[in-house]
Amino acid sequence: MIRFEKVSKTYPGTGKPALDQVSIDIEKGEFVFLVGQSGSGKSTALRLVLRETRSTGGRVHVAGKDLNRLAGWKVPRLRRQIGTVFQDFRLLPNKTVSENVAFALQVIGRPRSEVKKVVPQTLELVGLDGKGERMPDELSGGEQQRVAIARAFVNRPMILIADEPTGNLDPTTSVGIMKLLERINRTGTTVLMATHDSGVVDQMRKRVVELDHGRVVRDESQGVYDGISG
Ligand SMILES: Nc1ncnc2c1ncn2[C@@H]1O[C@H](COP(=O)(O)OP(=O)(O)OP(=O)(O)O)[C@@H](O)[C@H]1O
């Protein structure tokens, strides 16, 4: 589903590569943590998957496409297959919970009848039943992140990318968010999550890929945060 073949990325005007010959192969339906110190290249890897930037060496394949060869006009179609969740939720503050989730379907032109049906179903799935008419600032951080996950998942993407989704949440709330991501993963969605949160990594026992100065220094199934390096 996501394959990096000796991928390097050097940003213009910088000497050292942010990613250096990185090879990772992620199958459909896997749950993978990307860990590593600040500046190790995690965000760069996620941005390459979204084709927000291009590699300067090697190949990035996502959902069967070679992203360096993908025409610009096809990028929106690629991104529709990838849901994204961030540390800072990124909800639209002037829209209700339901409207935030509905918006993700409206912008891709889904019919109103589908929106009406699917939004409540998705809110129920993420545990926000009955909160659709609230505004984001009337929700806790954990609930806001659930809205963001509902929005990312509402069109059933093949891949969910999460960049530090528990970064602003306390440990108990984080457990709930991880259970939700696990549930989404069980529907067949491939999950790639960048994190510094050793607690969640250790609790989940999923595959862990560790980057250090842009290189893969560890790739273990059922890994823990510290593992063998660092
Ligand atoms: N747009 C950019 N232009 C130049 N250099 C960049 C750019 N984005 C990232 N870098 C550099 O690339 C390296 C990897 O950064 P990246 O953001 O991928 O790391 P990260 O592991 O996601 O860090 P963090 O955990 O702090 O988010 C760093 O040395 C960073 O300074």
Ligand as a Chemical Component Dictionary entry (heavy atoms), coordinates in Angstrom:
data_LIG
# 
_chem_comp.id                   LIG 
_chem_comp.type                 NON-POLYMER 
_chem_comp.pdbx_formal_charge   0 
_chem_comp.three_letter_code    LIG 
# 
loop_
_chem_comp_atom.comp_id 
_chem_comp_atom.atom_id 
_chem_comp_atom.alt_atom_id 
_chem_comp_atom.type_symbol 
_chem_comp_atom.charge 
_chem_comp_atom.model_Cartn_x 
_chem_comp_atom.model_Cartn_y 
_chem_comp_atom.model_Cartn_z 
_chem_comp_atom.pdbx_ordinal 
LIG N1  N1  N 0 10.684 22.655 4.267  1  
LIG C1  C1  C 0 11.902 22.362 4.729  2  
LIG N2  N2  N 0 12.984 23.009 4.264  3  
LIG C2  C2  C 0 14.223 22.701 4.697  4  
LIG N3  N3  N 0 14.493 21.758 5.624  5  
LIG C3  C3  C 0 13.448 21.078 6.132  6  
LIG C4  C4  C 0 12.106 21.353 5.737  7  
LIG N4  N4  N 0 11.284 20.506 6.429  8  
LIG C5  C5  C 0 12.065 19.772 7.212  9  
LIG N5  N5  N 0 13.381 20.101 7.051  10 
LIG C6  C6  C 0 14.535 19.476 7.728  11 
LIG O1  O1  O 0 14.478 18.084 7.483  12 
LIG C7  C7  C 0 14.851 17.347 8.642  13 
LIG C8  C8  C 0 13.709 16.393 9.021  14 
LIG O2  O2  O 0 12.583 17.152 9.445  15 
LIG P1  P1  P 0 11.150 16.513 9.746  16 
LIG O3  O3  O 0 10.218 17.631 9.984  17 
LIG O4  O4  O 0 10.825 15.544 8.691  18 
LIG O5  O5  O 0 11.435 15.729 11.110 19 
LIG P2  P2  P 0 10.425 15.137 12.200 20 
LIG O6  O6  O 0 11.023 13.828 12.596 21 
LIG O7  O7  O 0 9.057  15.137 11.658 22 
LIG O8  O8  O 0 10.532 16.155 13.397 23 
LIG P3  P3  P 0 9.414  16.571 14.487 24 
LIG O9  O9  O 0 9.236  15.373 15.341 25 
LIG O10 O10 O 0 10.059 17.714 15.217 26 
LIG O11 O11 O 0 8.190  16.962 13.734 27 
LIG C9  C9  C 0 15.166 18.380 9.713  28 
LIG O12 O12 O 0 16.573 18.552 9.717  29 
LIG C10 C10 C 0 14.465 19.621 9.225  30 
LIG O13 O13 O 0 15.134 20.775 9.659  31 
# 
loop_
_chem_comp_bond.comp_id 
_chem_comp_bond.atom_id_1 
_chem_comp_bond.atom_id_2 
_chem_comp_bond.value_order 
_chem_comp_bond.pdbx_ordinal 
LIG N1  C1  SING 1  
LIG C1  N2  SING 2  
LIG C1  C4  DOUB 3  
LIG N2  C2  DOUB 4  
LIG C2  N3  SING 5  
LIG N3  C3  DOUB 6  
LIG C3  C4  SING 7  
LIG C3  N5  SING 8  
LIG C4  N4  SING 9  
LIG N4  C5  DOUB 10 
LIG C5  N5  SING 11 
LIG N5  C6  SING 12 
LIG C6  O1  SING 13 
LIG C6  C10 SING 14 
LIG O1  C7  SING 15 
LIG C7  C8  SING 16 
LIG C7  C9  SING 17 
LIG C8  O2  SING 18 
LIG O2  P1  SING 19 
LIG P1  O3  DOUB 20 
LIG P1  O4  SING 21 
LIG P1  O5  SING 22 
LIG O5  P2  SING 23 
LIG P2  O6  DOUB 24 
LIG P2  O7  SING 25 
LIG P2  O8  SING 26 
LIG O8  P3  SING 27 
LIG P3  O9  DOUB 28 
LIG P3  O10 SING 29 
LIG P3  O11 SING 30 
LIG C9  O12 SING 31 
LIG C9  C10 SING 32 
LIG C10 O13 SING 33 
# 
